[in-house]
Amino acid sequence: MSNTNNTSGSQSSSNSSKSKQKDAADEDVPSPMEVLRNARTQLSELTGMVAESVSSFERTEDGWTLQIEVLELVRVPDTMSLLASYEATCDLQGELTGYRRVRRYERGRSDSNRPGGR
């Protein structure tokens, strides 16, 4: 009988260790808002342009994929300023791993060629 008690005690101890490891791993994973903020900041630093907003955000197997709207060229009036959509990828910790411009447009114009464009 003492073997049964020791076994259950060691299982509790083992489960507690796994729980602590899982909690520590969860602490290393940034929240979605932290990923958004970090991606915008990192993209701005790399491109030297203002990241105005995040228009899409998705968790993937490898990390995160974001669509970030960037002010590329300021014009007067503001509706004529040039914006661009950048697709940015981040690892699971929220560090930027790559980006590419996927579209460029004037602030005051809608994109009628894209599905769902208004």
N, CA, C and O atoms as a DFTB+ gen file, in Angstrom:
472 C
 N C O
     1  1       0.803      -1.182       0.000
     2  2       0.000       0.000       0.000
     3  2       0.854       1.257       0.000
     4  3       0.481       2.272      -0.588
     5  1       1.991       1.182       0.657
     6  2       2.817       2.374       0.704
     7  2       3.316       2.748      -0.685
     8  3       3.558       3.925      -0.953
     9  1       3.474       1.766      -1.575
    10  2       3.875       2.069      -2.942
    11  2       2.814       2.896      -3.649
    12  3       3.144       3.807      -4.409
    13  1       1.549       2.593      -3.411
    14  2       0.467       3.348      -4.027
    15  2       0.496       4.799      -3.559
    16  3       0.333       5.715      -4.365
    17  1       0.700       5.010      -2.273
    18  2       0.764       6.366      -1.738
    19  2       1.954       7.123      -2.315
    20  3       1.824       8.293      -2.676
    21  1       3.087       6.483      -2.406
    22  2       4.272       7.140      -2.961
    23  2       4.059       7.478      -4.426
    24  3       4.462       8.545      -4.889
    25  1       3.428       6.570      -5.153
    26  2       3.191       6.802      -6.571
    27  2       2.280       8.004      -6.759
    28  3       2.559       8.869      -7.590
    29  1       1.187       8.068      -5.994
    30  2       0.281       9.203      -6.160
    31  2       0.966      10.493      -5.713
    32  3       0.739      11.548      -6.306
    33  1       1.795      10.422      -4.682
    34  2       2.532      11.599      -4.244
    35  2       3.499      12.080      -5.297
    36  3       3.630      13.283      -5.520
    37  1       4.182      11.149      -5.951
    38  2       5.130      11.553      -6.985
    39  2       4.397      12.065      -8.212
    40  3       4.920      12.921      -8.927
    41  1       3.171      11.549      -8.478
    42  2       2.394      12.063      -9.605
    43  2       1.952      13.490      -9.327
    44  3       1.983      14.336     -10.221
    45  1       1.540      13.764      -8.093
    46  2       1.151      15.128      -7.728
    47  2       2.325      16.065      -7.898
    48  3       2.186      17.170      -8.423
    49  1       3.464      15.621      -7.454
    50  2       4.676      16.418      -7.564
    51  2       5.017      16.655      -9.035
    52  3       5.406      17.755      -9.425
    53  1       4.864      15.607      -9.843
    54  2       5.144      15.709     -11.270
    55  2       4.158      16.663     -11.950
    56  3       4.553      17.489     -12.773
    57  1       2.866      16.541     -11.598
    58  2       1.852      17.434     -12.171
    59  2       2.111      18.875     -11.764
    60  3       1.924      19.788     -12.568
    61  1       2.531      19.087     -10.544
    62  2       2.819      20.423     -10.065
    63  2       4.005      21.017     -10.822
    64  3       3.997      22.204     -11.145
    65  1       5.023      20.207     -11.109
    66  2       6.177      20.679     -11.879
    67  2       5.766      21.057     -13.294
    68  3       6.207      22.074     -13.828
    69  1       4.912      20.225     -13.902
    70  2       4.433      20.515     -15.261
    71  2       3.624      21.800     -15.269
    72  3       3.743      22.611     -16.187
    73  1       2.808      21.983     -14.252
    74  2       1.995      23.191     -14.153
    75  2       2.878      24.426     -14.039
    76  3       2.608      25.442     -14.680
    77  1       3.934      24.348     -13.226
    78  2       4.859      25.480     -13.075
    79  2       5.578      25.770     -14.384
    80  3       5.772      26.933     -14.739
    81  1       5.981      24.714     -15.114
    82  2       6.650      24.906     -16.395
    83  2       5.705      25.558     -17.390
    84  3       6.107      26.447     -18.141
    85  1       4.437      25.118     -17.402
    86  2       3.455      25.690     -18.319
    87  2       3.216      27.161     -17.990
    88  3       3.136      27.994     -18.892
    89  1       3.101      27.488     -16.684
    90  2       2.917      28.872     -16.279
    91  2       4.096      29.733     -16.708
    92  3       3.903      30.861     -17.161
    93  1       5.304      29.224     -16.572
    94  2       6.499      29.967     -16.983
    95  2       6.504      30.176     -18.486
    96  3       6.879      31.247     -18.965
    97  1       6.087      29.154     -19.241
    98  2       6.042      29.275     -20.698
    99  2       4.983      30.288     -21.116
   100  3       5.193      31.045     -22.064
   101  1       3.839      30.310     -20.415
   102  2       2.780      31.267     -20.723
   103  2       3.242      32.699     -20.474
   104  3       2.838      33.614     -21.191
   105  1       4.084      32.900     -19.465
   106  2       4.587      34.231     -19.175
   107  2       5.487      34.749     -20.294
   108  3       5.569      35.960     -20.502
   109  1       6.159      33.862     -21.012
   110  2       7.052      34.254     -22.095
   111  2       6.293      34.647     -23.350
   112  3       6.835      35.360     -24.195
   113  1       5.055      34.202     -23.491
   114  2       4.260      34.494     -24.683
   115  2       3.592      35.850     -24.501
   116  3       2.836      36.048     -23.549
   117  1       3.869      36.796     -25.417
   118  2       3.261      38.122     -25.273
   119  2       1.769      38.079     -25.607
   120  3       1.306      37.199     -26.332
   121  1       1.039      39.031     -25.073
   122  2      -0.389      39.147     -25.381
   123  2      -0.540      39.671     -26.807
   124  3       0.404      40.242     -27.353
   125  1      -1.710      39.486     -27.416
   126  2      -1.925      40.027     -28.765
   127  2      -1.659      41.534     -28.852
   128  3      -1.097      42.000     -29.843
   129  1      -2.054      42.298     -27.832
   130  2      -1.809      43.745     -27.855
   131  2      -0.316      44.064     -27.830
   132  3       0.127      45.010     -28.480
   133  1       0.452      43.285     -27.090
   134  2       1.901      43.491     -27.062
   135  2       2.500      43.192     -28.434
   136  3       3.397      43.904     -28.887
   137  1       2.015      42.152     -29.094
   138  2       2.500      41.812     -30.436
   139  2       2.176      42.951     -31.401
   140  3       3.032      43.351     -32.190
   141  1       0.948      43.478     -31.348
   142  2       0.551      44.588     -32.220
   143  2       1.448      45.803     -32.011
   144  3       1.963      46.377     -32.970
   145  1       1.628      46.185     -30.765
   146  2       2.456      47.361     -30.474
   147  2       3.902      47.163     -30.917
   148  3       4.501      48.050     -31.524
   149  1       4.457      45.989     -30.606
   150  2       5.847      45.716     -30.986
   151  2       6.028      45.694     -32.492
   152  3       7.008      46.232     -33.007
   153  1       5.097      45.082     -33.202
   154  2       5.205      45.007     -34.668
   155  2       5.160      46.398     -35.281
   156  3       5.958      46.707     -36.166
   157  1       4.228      47.254     -34.818
   158  2       4.143      48.626     -35.328
   159  2       5.432      49.385     -35.058
   160  3       5.954      50.067     -35.940
   161  1       5.939      49.267     -33.848
   162  2       7.171      49.969     -33.467
   163  2       8.357      49.493     -34.295
   164  3       9.129      50.304     -34.807
   165  1       8.501      48.181     -34.425
   166  2       9.631      47.623     -35.168
   167  2       9.565      48.000     -36.647
   168  3      10.586      48.338     -37.245
   169  1       8.364      47.945     -37.242
   170  2       8.224      48.308     -38.656
   171  2       8.562      49.782     -38.859
   172  3       9.240      50.136     -39.824
   173  1       8.094      50.639     -37.958
   174  2       8.409      52.074     -38.052
   175  2       9.907      52.320     -37.968
   176  3      10.453      53.125     -38.724
   177  1      10.572      51.628     -37.051
   178  2      12.017      51.793     -36.910
   179  2      12.759      51.338     -38.156
   180  3      13.713      51.986     -38.587
   181  1      12.327      50.232     -38.731
   182  2      13.013      49.697     -39.914
   183  2      12.779      50.529     -41.173
   184  3      13.694      50.713     -41.975
   185  1      11.555      51.030     -41.349
   186  2      11.231      51.755     -42.575
   187  2      11.418      53.261     -42.449
   188  3      11.565      53.958     -43.453
   189  1      11.411      53.766     -41.212
   190  2      11.498      55.203     -41.011
   191  2      10.179      55.907     -41.296
   192  3      10.147      57.131     -41.417
   193  1       9.094      55.152     -41.404
   194  2       7.770      55.715     -41.696
   195  2       6.825      55.440     -40.527
   196  3       7.067      54.547     -39.715
   197  1       5.751      56.216     -40.456
   198  2       4.789      56.089     -39.367
   199  2       3.814      54.947     -39.649
   200  3       3.136      54.933     -40.677
   201  1       3.755      53.992     -38.722
   202  2       2.765      52.921     -38.813
   203  2       1.494      53.441     -38.158
   204  3       1.449      53.627     -36.942
   205  1       0.458      53.675     -38.967
   206  2      -0.757      54.309     -38.447
   207  2      -1.719      53.342     -37.777
   208  3      -2.286      53.661     -36.732
   209  1      -1.912      52.168     -38.362
   210  2      -2.878      51.232     -37.787
   211  2      -2.586      49.812     -38.239
   212  3      -1.813      49.578     -39.168
   213  1      -3.219      48.880     -37.562
   214  2      -3.148      47.466     -37.939
   215  2      -4.525      47.086     -38.465
   216  3      -5.507      47.129     -37.724
   217  1      -4.602      46.713     -39.742
   218  2      -5.911      46.421     -40.332
   219  2      -6.273      44.944     -40.282
   220  3      -7.442      44.593     -40.440
   221  1      -5.293      44.075     -40.065
   222  2      -5.621      42.669     -39.826
   223  2      -4.524      42.043     -38.987
   224  3      -3.379      42.495     -38.973
   225  1      -4.914      40.983     -38.286
   226  2      -4.040      40.375     -37.296
   227  2      -4.446      38.920     -37.160
   228  3      -5.621      38.621     -36.946
   229  1      -3.473      37.998     -37.282
   230  2      -3.811      36.579     -37.234
   231  2      -2.680      35.786     -36.596
   232  3      -1.505      36.016     -36.880
   233  1      -3.050      34.859     -35.737
   234  2      -2.074      33.938     -35.142
   235  2      -1.883      32.775     -36.096
   236  3      -2.861      32.226     -36.604
   237  1      -0.633      32.389     -36.349
   238  2      -0.321      31.270     -37.232
   239  2       0.456      30.223     -36.443
   240  3       0.756      30.424     -35.266
   241  1       0.779      29.120     -37.082
   242  2       1.578      28.073     -36.425
   243  2       2.945      28.597     -36.001
   244  3       3.461      28.236     -34.944
   245  1       3.526      29.459     -36.845
   246  2       4.883      29.950     -36.613
   247  2       4.941      31.253     -35.842
   248  3       6.023      31.676     -35.434
   249  1       3.802      31.900     -35.632
   250  2       3.815      33.180     -34.936
   251  2       2.580      33.998     -35.240
   252  3       1.461      33.614     -34.900
   253  1       2.802      35.146     -35.894
   254  2       1.731      36.102     -36.156
   255  2       1.896      36.687     -37.547
   256  3       3.018      36.842     -38.028
   257  1       0.779      37.015     -38.199
   258  2       0.785      37.742     -39.463
   259  2      -0.102      38.965     -39.292
   260  3      -1.238      38.859     -38.829
   261  1       0.423      40.132     -39.670
   262  2      -0.309      41.384     -39.505
   263  2      -0.308      42.168     -40.803
   264  3       0.620      42.059     -41.605
   265  1      -1.342      42.949     -41.005
   266  2      -1.416      43.899     -42.107
   267  2      -1.358      45.274     -41.442
   268  3      -2.256      45.639     -40.684
   269  1      -0.307      46.029     -41.727
   270  2      -0.085      47.312     -41.068
   271  2      -0.146      48.432     -42.101
   272  3       0.514      48.378     -43.138
   273  1      -0.956      49.455     -41.794
   274  2      -1.094      50.614     -42.679
   275  2      -0.044      51.648     -42.292
   276  3       0.052      52.047     -41.132
   277  1       0.738      52.075     -43.275
   278  2       1.877      52.965     -43.040
   279  2       1.720      54.234     -43.872
   280  3       1.349      54.174     -45.044
   281  1       2.005      55.382     -43.260
   282  2       2.014      56.656     -43.971
   283  2       3.353      56.780     -44.692
   284  3       4.395      56.933     -44.055
   285  1       3.320      56.714     -46.031
   286  2       4.571      56.757     -46.805
   287  2       4.945      58.154     -47.269
   288  3       6.128      58.492     -47.326
   289  1       3.944      58.976     -47.604
   290  2       4.238      60.304     -48.130
   291  2       3.137      61.269     -47.706
   292  3       1.965      61.074     -48.028
   293  1       3.531      62.314     -46.979
   294  2       2.569      63.311     -46.517
   295  2       2.332      64.316     -47.632
   296  3       3.279      64.836     -48.222
   297  1       1.055      64.588     -47.919
   298  2       0.680      65.584     -48.926
   299  2      -0.400      66.489     -48.353
   300  3      -1.060      66.149     -47.372
   301  1      -0.567      67.644     -48.983
   302  2      -1.633      68.567     -48.614
   303  2      -2.567      68.659     -49.805
   304  3      -2.110      68.930     -50.915
   305  1      -3.851      68.444     -49.614
   306  2      -4.520      68.103     -48.362
   307  2      -4.202      66.666     -47.944
   308  3      -3.706      65.860     -48.731
   309  1      -4.504      66.378     -46.680
   310  2      -4.200      65.085     -46.085
   311  2      -4.828      63.922     -46.859
   312  3      -4.288      62.815     -46.860
   313  1      -5.946      64.164     -47.504
   314  2      -6.622      63.085     -48.246
   315  2      -5.812      62.621     -49.448
   316  3      -6.111      61.579     -50.031
   317  1      -4.791      63.383     -49.823
   318  2      -3.936      63.001     -50.946
   319  2      -2.639      62.314     -50.495
   320  3      -1.824      61.917     -51.328
   321  1      -2.450      62.177     -49.181
   322  2      -1.255      61.499     -48.657
   323  2      -1.228      60.052     -49.137
   324  3      -2.275      59.433     -49.329
   325  1      -0.023      59.517     -49.327
   326  2       0.114      58.136     -49.770
   327  2       0.303      57.210     -48.577
   328  3       1.169      57.429     -47.730
   329  1      -0.520      56.180     -48.529
   330  2      -0.439      55.141     -47.518
   331  2      -0.052      53.841     -48.190
   332  3      -0.165      53.705     -49.408
   333  1       0.402      52.895     -47.402
   334  2       0.730      51.573     -47.921
   335  2       0.333      50.526     -46.898
   336  3       0.374      50.763     -45.691
   337  1      -0.052      49.366     -47.402
   338  2      -0.318      48.213     -46.537
   339  2       0.902      47.314     -46.570
   340  3       1.366      46.916     -47.638
   341  1       1.407      47.006     -45.415
   342  2       2.548      46.096     -45.291
   343  2       2.086      44.822     -44.601
   344  3       1.390      44.865     -43.586
   345  1       2.484      43.696     -45.164
   346  2       2.256      42.424     -44.495
   347  2       3.499      42.142     -43.664
   348  3       4.607      42.051     -44.192
   349  1       3.302      42.007     -42.371
   350  2       4.418      41.762     -41.458
   351  2       4.229      40.407     -40.794
   352  3       3.113      40.016     -40.450
   353  1       5.341      39.697     -40.618
   354  2       5.294      38.422     -39.910
   355  2       6.164      38.538     -38.659
   356  3       7.231      39.151     -38.670
   357  1       5.674      37.931     -37.590
   358  2       6.386      37.921     -36.320
   359  2       6.492      36.496     -35.816
   360  3       5.655      35.653     -36.140
   361  1       7.521      36.225     -35.021
   362  2       7.643      34.907     -34.400
   363  2       6.696      34.828     -33.204
   364  3       5.963      35.778     -32.927
   365  1       6.709      33.715     -32.506
   366  2       5.789      33.512     -31.381
   367  2       6.002      34.511     -30.248
   368  3       5.077      34.783     -29.482
   369  1       7.214      35.061     -30.132
   370  2       7.506      36.046     -29.098
   371  2       7.168      37.470     -29.537
   372  3       7.340      38.411     -28.762
   373  1       6.689      37.638     -30.773
   374  2       6.292      38.950     -31.253
   375  2       7.394      39.751     -31.911
   376  3       7.212      40.937     -32.187
   377  1       8.537      39.130     -32.169
   378  2       9.634      39.829     -32.845
   379  2       9.418      39.770     -34.357
   380  3       9.120      38.709     -34.905
   381  1       9.568      40.902     -35.022
   382  2       9.370      40.988     -36.466
   383  2      10.375      40.096     -37.192
   384  3      11.578      40.195     -36.954
   385  1       9.888      39.232     -38.070
   386  2      10.774      38.349     -38.834
   387  2      10.801      38.703     -40.312
   388  3      11.677      38.238     -41.041
   389  1       9.858      39.519     -40.763
   390  2       9.848      39.928     -42.156
   391  2       8.683      40.855     -42.440
   392  3       7.709      40.902     -41.689
   393  1       8.797      41.598     -43.545
   394  2       7.696      42.449     -43.979
   395  2       7.815      42.697     -45.470
   396  3       8.893      42.572     -46.050
   397  1       6.680      43.053     -46.092
   398  2       6.683      43.420     -47.503
   399  2       5.497      44.318     -47.786
   400  3       4.433      44.158     -47.188
   401  1       5.676      45.257     -48.691
   402  2       4.571      46.133     -49.067
   403  2       3.687      45.384     -50.046
   404  3       4.170      44.841     -51.040
   405  1       2.389      45.356     -49.766
   406  2       1.467      44.632     -50.630
   407  2       0.549      45.553     -51.418
   408  3      -0.100      45.126     -52.373
   409  1       0.495      46.844     -51.007
   410  2      -0.393      47.765     -51.716
   411  2      -0.037      49.191     -51.331
   412  3       0.421      49.456     -50.220
   413  1      -0.257      50.106     -52.271
   414  2      -0.013      51.530     -52.028
   415  2      -1.215      52.305     -52.546
   416  3      -1.739      51.988     -53.614
   417  1      -1.664      53.327     -51.799
   418  2      -2.889      54.022     -52.191
   419  2      -2.940      55.413     -51.568
   420  3      -2.239      55.702     -50.598
   421  1      -3.789      56.277     -52.150
   422  2      -4.015      57.600     -51.583
   423  2      -5.022      57.475     -50.453
   424  3      -5.965      56.688     -50.537
   425  1      -4.823      58.243     -49.405
   426  2      -5.679      58.160     -48.219
   427  2      -7.159      58.350     -48.569
   428  3      -8.008      57.661     -48.004
   429  1      -7.477      59.238     -49.455
   430  2      -8.873      59.565     -49.763
   431  2      -9.537      58.650     -50.785
   432  3     -10.684      58.892     -51.161
   433  1      -8.864      57.631     -51.235
   434  2      -9.440      56.744     -52.264
   435  2      -9.679      55.346     -51.734
   436  3      -8.885      54.799     -50.968
   437  1     -10.799      54.786     -52.164
   438  2     -11.067      53.398     -51.828
   439  2     -10.484      52.516     -52.922
   440  3     -10.231      52.974     -54.036
   441  1     -10.279      51.278     -52.599
   442  2      -9.713      50.321     -53.553
   443  2     -10.839      49.451     -54.091
   444  3     -11.205      48.454     -53.469
   445  1     -11.387      49.822     -55.238
   446  2     -12.541      49.103     -55.788
   447  2     -12.151      47.780     -56.436
   448  3     -13.021      46.956     -56.718
   449  1     -10.863      47.562     -56.675
   450  2     -10.424      46.305     -57.305
   451  2     -10.334      45.153     -56.321
   452  3     -10.302      43.991     -56.724
   453  1     -10.295      45.464     -55.042
   454  2     -10.162      44.421     -54.024
   455  2     -11.542      43.994     -53.550
   456  3     -12.443      44.825     -53.433
   457  1     -11.717      42.698     -53.274
   458  2     -13.000      42.251     -52.731
   459  2     -13.296      42.951     -51.413
   460  3     -12.435      43.045     -50.537
   461  1     -14.510      43.435     -51.286
   462  2     -14.894      44.104     -50.044
   463  2     -14.473      45.556     -49.995
   464  3     -14.712      46.223     -48.988
   465  1     -13.841      46.084     -51.069
   466  2     -13.415      47.479     -51.085
   467  2     -14.612      48.406     -51.041
   468  3     -15.622      48.147     -51.696
   469  1     -14.511      49.489     -50.274
   470  2     -15.615      50.434     -50.158
   471  2     -15.211      51.768     -50.701
   472  3     -16.009      52.706     -50.692
